[in-house]
Amino acid sequence: MNRRAFLGLAAVTGVATAVGGDATTPSAPPSPAQWARLAATLRGRLVRPGARTYPVDKLLYDPRFDALAPAAIAFCATPTDVARVIAFARTHGVELAVRAGGHSYAGYSSGTGRLVIDVTPMAGVVAAPRPGGVARVGAGARLVDVYNTLGHAGQLVPAGSCPTVGVGGLALGGGVGVFSRRYGLTSDQVTALTIVTADGAVRRVSPANDPALYWACRGGGGGNFGVVTQLELATHAIPTITLFTYEYPWGAAHDVLGAWQRWTEALDPAVWSNCQLLTGAGTRTVRVAGVACAPVSQTAAWLAPLLRQARPLGPGFLGGDAYLRTMMVEAGCAALTVAACHLDTHPPGALSRDPFEASSSYVARPMGDARLSAVVSVVDALASELPALGGGLVFDALGGAVNAVAPAATAFVHRSFLASIQSSFTWSSSTPSTEIQGGRRWLARVRSAVYDATTGAYQNYIDPTLPSWPRAYYGENLPRLSRVKASYDPDGVFRFAQSIPPAP
């Protein structure tokens, strides 16, 4: 089971170059002629309502947001394009939204009446000269294309599983995936990045240049400090890879999850795994799956303690695989080409857009019997009370290289946990609205019955219903992030419902 399956399936680097624009009292909304003048200044394209491509160009990943009607979508081909769009928005008082892959769980990468800065034309991927060097990746590149290009060069950057996610948004908020325990988060690989800030400056930030902004962009979340156009990412040589999957009877769910958490606590950092408790189409499923950076024999030895405590239904699967094949399997694209492993809104992409809602939390230590029972109970409730929905809970192992970094060393503060939890439900176009509302009540039940609110939530699984979200996402790093926000975006040019508030 991969992230996509869980949610829906069974190079310009100028320094301090500014383009004009001010933050004075806005004038009247832009006229058609003013929009046309903006379009004429861009190397990319500007799409307005009424254009032939607008109905598709405005779409995000989740069909829940199809009714959003941005004032325009600027497909920016260069950082200078971005700067010109920012200047236009400031001059005319138009609110901005920033979009890479369009996977914001709350639809924050669009908005009715907003001017969307879309960075997908900046999607080039240039591998490092050799593994261990630095790759240059456009912020609009989709993960499947990053994996394809780097993989053919024998290089790996740890990142997520969903193939159509844009690397820019993922890296800015952290970036958890199957190689995180071995190599760290995606944000941990960022050695430098190019960003256009609210004043129109195109900055290459690094530990030596704008270090506070560099710190904030490694875990501070997308759309907060500017528009990232390129990432410089440390690469790793592709290791020997082994995959494994085991399924269990639903009656053993309590014991399997407990055994998995105890096993994970002592697990070698070369191994990543998750434990899935899912329901859909009238079935309940318990599954443990994972990826190891090691040969099959060594992986089998690491798995042995878990398999003694929690005996699977059958022999399961344990086998070696190539890197790109591994990522295609994790993406739910095992039977597809790389070209087809994109959204079907852009043929030859073949992946559908799927509605879902989700929330997240963390596990600090192995759960006791009461919480384990609560997990099983909420999945049982989803299956029995809301049979038109699919979903459940997925526990992803953390630790290893993720927790080896101090919480204050980057903006990503969640460095002390055993695992993350993502709870989600999905539906189809024929699902009654009453069932969908029931799913939202189910998520609230999961929060109260299962989550430990003191552990926070993952900012890349942004949740518009989350109370006290600034502390949940950023913890003790919030005051520092607010100071960076005040320094680089004092007028709140980049703002949305859960954007980082500037320090007063």
N, C-alpha and C positions, 0 to 999 in steps of 0.2 A: 504493500500500500504506500502510495506516494502522496505528497502534499496536494497535488492536483486531484488525485482520486479521493482524498479525504474531503475536499471541498466541492467536488461535483461529479466525478465519474464513478460506477461500480465498475585638423588639429591645430587651433589657434591658442596660444598660451601667453598672450600679452600681459604685461604687468601694469596695473593701475591706469589703464586706458579708459577714459570715461566718455560716454555719449550724453549729451545734454538732456535736460528735463528737470523739473523742480517739483517740490511737494507743496506748492502754494494751494490756495483755495481752488478746487476744481472748477473748470468751466462747464458749459453745457455738454451733454453727451456728444461723442464724436459724430460728425456728419458723414454721410457716405463718401464725400470727397476726401475727408481727412483719413478715413479708413483706406481709401485707395492710395493716398500718398504714402501711408505706412507700408502698404503692400509693395509699392514700387521701390522702397528702400531695402527690401529684404532679399537675400539670396535664396531663402526658403520661400514657402508659399503661405499666404494668409487666406483662410477659409471662413466665409461669413454665411449666416443663414440664407437659404435660397440657392447656394451653390450646389452643383450636382453631387459633389462628394460629401457635403455637410452631414447628411443623415448617418453616414458611417464614420466620418472623421471625428464626430463628437462623442462616439461611444467609449465607455470604459469597459473593463473586463466584466463587471457584474451588471446584468440586465436590470437590476433594481434601479439603476441610475439613468436609464435610457431617456427619461423625460427631461433631464437637465438640458438646458439650452444656452450654451455659452454665446456671448456676443461675437466671439471670433476664436479661431484656433490658429495660432502662429506656429507653423512647423519650421523651427529655427535651424538653419544649416550651419551657423557659425556662432561663436560667442558674441560677435558684433551684432548679429541679428537679435540675440537675447537682449543686449543692452539697448537697442533701439526700441524694442517692444516695451521694456521697463520704462524708458523715458516717455513713450507715448502714453502708457497707462497712468503715470504720475501726472503728466500734463493735463490729461482729460478726466482724471478721477475715476478710472475704470479699475475695478478690483481684479487682481491676478490670481491664477491658479497655475501650478507647475505640474507637468505630467511627463512621466517616462513610460512605464509600462501600463499605467492606468489601473493598478490593482489596489488602490486605497480602499480599505474595508469600509470606509465611511463616505466614499465618493469625493474626498477632498481635493482630488486632482482635476476637478471640473467644477461647474456651478453655473446656474442660470445667470446670465448677464455678465459673467466674468470673461476676461481675456485669458485664454489658456496658452501657456508657453509649453509647447510640445518639443522635447529634445530628441525624438526618435530619428530625425535625419542625421544626428551625430551619433552614429552607431558603429563606427569603425573599430576593429579589434586588431591590434598589432602585438604579436607575441614578443616576449623578451628574446634577446639574442641567444639565450640559453636558459634552461631551467634554473631557477634561483635568481634570475634577473627580474627586471621590472617590465610588465606589459602595460600598454597604453590602450585604454578602453573607453570608447564614447559612452556617455552616460545613458544614451538611449538604446544601447545594445541589449537584446534579449538574452536571457541566460543560456538558452540552447545554442545561440550563435557564439557566445563567449566560450562555452565548453567545446564546441566543434572546432573553432580556430585554435584555441590553446591546446586542446587535446592532440590535434595533429602535429603540434610542435613539441609534444612530450611534456606539456606543462599543465599545471593544475592551480586554480584559485578556488579556495573553499567558498561556497555560496549556497543558495537555496535549491529546492527541487523543482518548483513550478517553472516550466520552460519559457513561458511568455512574460515573466516578470522582467522589468527593466532593471539593469544592474545599478543604475544611479540611486533610485529610491531604496533598493535593498541595502546597499552599502552604507548609506547615510544613517539608516536606523539600526544597523547591527549586521544582520545577515547570518542566519543559522542554517546549517545544512549537514549533510552526511559526513563531511570531513572537518567539522568544527572542532571536535574533541582532539583531533590530531594536529590541526594547523591553526585553529582559531577562527574568529568571525571574519566575514568579508571586510568589515570596517577595520579589523586589525591588520589587513594586508595593504591598506591605503598608505602609500609613502608620500604622495602629493596629489593634489587635485586642482582643476581649473574651475573657478566659480565666478559668476557675475553677480555682484552685490547690488543692493538697492540704489546706490549712487551711480550705477552704470559702469563701475570699474571692473575690468577683467583681471582677476587675480589668480596667480598660481601659488597656492598656499601649501605649506610644508612645515616641518619642525623649525625651519629657519626663517620662513616668511609667513607673517600673520599666524604665529603659532597658536594663539587663542582660538582663531577661527578654524584652524586645522584640527585642534582638539575637539571643538564642538561638532564638526562635520563627521566625526567618527563615533556615531551613535546618537547624535542629537535629533535625528529624524529629518525626513525630506521636507522641502518647502518652507523651512524656517529662517534660513540665513541668506539665501540667494539661490541662484540656479546653477547647479553643477553641470558642466558640459563634458568634462573628461576626468577619468580616474587613472592614476598610476598605481598599479597593483603588484605587490611582490608575488612571484610565482614559486611553485614547488615542483620538483621532479615527480612524475607520476609513480606511485608505489605499486607493489603487487597488491591486488584488490581481491577480496573475497566477499560474496554476498550470502546472506542467510535469511530464511523465513520459516517460521513454525506456527502452526495453528493449534488451538486448544478448544475443548468443549466449553460452552458458555457457563456451565455449572462450576467450572474451575476459575472463573474470572477473578474472584477475590484473591485466591491463592497465587495465581499467575502474576497479577499486578504486584502483589507484595513481594514475591520472590524476585521479580524483575527489578524492583527498586533496591532491594538488598544487594543483588548482584551488581547493579549499576554503580552502587556506592564504592565498590572495590575494583571496578572495571579498568583494564588497561586503556590509556588514552588513544591507543591505535584503533579502538573499536568504538563505533557509534551505533546506537540502536534506538528503537522506539517500541512502545507497547500500545496497541490500538484496541479500544473497546468500542465497537461500531455496530450500528443497526441500519437495516435498509432492506426493502423488498421482503419483509417478513422474517428476516434472519438476524441473529445476533452473532457477532464474531469477536473472538479474542485472538490477537496475532502479535507475535514478537518478530521483528525484522531488523536488519541492520547491514552495515558495511564495515569491513575491517581492512586496515592497511597492513595486511599480512598474508602469508600463504594459507591454504586451506587447513593444513595440519595444525598450525599454531592457532588459527581461529577456532578449530574444533576443541582444542585444549582450553581455550578461554570460555567457550560455551558450556563445557561439561558441567560445571557446578550448577548453572541455571537449569540445564536439562535434567539433572538429577532431582532438583527440587520441584520442577514443574514439567511433567511429562507431556509432550505434545501428542496430538491425535495420530500422527504418522511420522514418517522419517523426515518430513519437511524438505527444505532445500538448503544445501551448503555447497557452494562452488565458486571457482574463480571466474573473473570476467575482466574485459578490457575497460579502460576508464570511460570512453565515450559511450560504450554500450551500457555501463553501469548508470551513467547519468540519464540516458534515454529510458532505462527501466524505471528509475526513480521518478522521472517526469511523466510516466504513463504513456510513453511513446515507443515502447519496445518494438511495435509492429510498424512504425512509421519511419519515413525518411526525416532528416533534419529539416528540410523545407516544409514538410507537412506538419511538423511539430510547432506550428504557429496557429494563431486564431483563424477560424474559417472566414472571418470578415475580410481577410487579406489572402486570397488564394495564391499559391496552392496550400495554404494553411488548412488543417483539417480539424482543429480542436474547437469545441463549442464553448460558448460563454455560459457560465452556470451561476444562478442566483444562490447566495448563501449568506448566513450571518454567523458571527463567531465572537468569542471572547477568549481571554488568556490569563494565565497565572503561572506561578512557579511552585516547585516542591523543594523545600529546604532540606528535608531528611525523609527517610522512608516513612510512609504513612502507617498509622496504627489501624487496628481492626475497624474502628468506627468509621474512619474516613474511607477506608477501602470498601466497606459495605455501602457507604454513601455513593461512591463512584458507580458501583454495580447497580444500585437502586435507580440512579438518575438515567442510566442507559436503558434499564428495563422500562422506566416510565416513558421514555421517548418512543420505544418500540410499541408499547401497549396502548398508550394514550394518544399518540400522534402517528399512526401508521402510514400516513401519506408523506411523512418526512423521512429523510435519511440523515445520518450523522453519528455523533458520539463524542468520545474524548480520545485524544492522542497525547501520549507522554513521550517527549523527545529528550534523550539523555544530554545533559550538559557536563560540566567538569572538564578535566583535561586541560587543553590549551586555552579554552574559554576562561576558566577560573584561575589560570596562571597569571592573568593580567590584573593589576590592582583596580578596584572599582573607580578610582579617581584618575587613573592614567589616561582614559579616554572618556568620552561622554556616555558610553554604554556602561551602566552601573550594575547590571545584573550578573555579578561575577562570583557568587557564592552558592549557587543552587545545584541541586542534584539533577533536576529535570525541569522542563517547561511543560505546561498543559495548554492545549488548545481544544476548546469545545466548539462544535459547529453543527449547524443543521442546514440541509439543502432541500430544495423543492423543485417542482416542474411548473410549466405554464398552466397546467390544469389543477394545481393544488388550491383548494379553497382558502380564502383569506383568513378564515377562522383558524385553520390549521397553522398558517404562518404566524398569526398572533399567538397561538399556543406555543409555537417554537420559541418565540421571544420570552414568553413566561418560563419556558423550560430553561433557557439560558440564565435567567434570573435565579431559578432554583439551583442550577449548578453553582453559581457564584456563592450563594448562601450556604449550600450543603457541602461543597467540596473544596472551594478555594480558601486559602489563607490570605486574607487581604493585605497582611503586612508584607507579603513578598513582592507585591507590585504586579505589573503587567508589561507585556512586550510591545514597544512602541510601533513596530512594524505590523502588528495585528491591531491597528488602531481601532478603538471602540468608542463610538459616540455616546454610549449609555454609561460609561465608566465614571463613577464619582471620584473626586479627588485625583483626576487623571494626571496632573503635572507631577505629583509625587510618585504615583504608581509607575509612570514611565521613566522618571529620571532620578528619583530618590534624592540623595545628598548632593548630586551634581546639578540640581535645578538652579540654585542661586548663581552658580558660575555660568550656566547656560543663559540665564536671564541677563547677565552682564554682557555676554557676547552679543546677544540679541540687541541690547541697547546701543552697543558700539557700532554694529554693522547695519542695523535696520531700525534706527530710532523712531522713524515715522510709521512703522508697521506696514510697510509696502507688502511684505509677505505675511499674510495672516489668514487664518481659517479658524474653525471652531475650536480646534485643539492645537493651535500653534503656540510655541513657547512665548510666554509673556515677557516683555522687556523689563529690566530692572528700572525702578523709578529714578 
